[in-house]
């Protein structure tokens, strides 16, 4: 899946968009968290995760790309824009 962020096309691989280790059957962990926390709690959770990934991007990896993409992913989720949904679908 590709998305445009400030005019830059980026490829979001499966490990950012829907990592297989975060699913149990047909349910993804992020969806269970959303159901448990409600809209406001879920938005706060996503903002916190975005901050975490921005914070550690330069510290954890030689290349911060995956953490930066995860920060964008959580920011989009916080705003109600689910990156897992296909554009135009």
C-alpha angles and dihedrals in degrees: 000000000000129000136182118236116178088341095305119121113221131179115230109206125207093264090064101034104040114351109200092225089066095062133086109189107310095339123093118208091236090060092050089050091050091051092048098046103038124222100302095041091047093051090051091048091052093048089051092051092048089053091049093053093046090049096052100035096100095033104053105041139033085229114040095195098109094047091047091050090049089052089053090047093054092044089055091048090050090055093050095256105126107205090202091069114090116244112255093013 
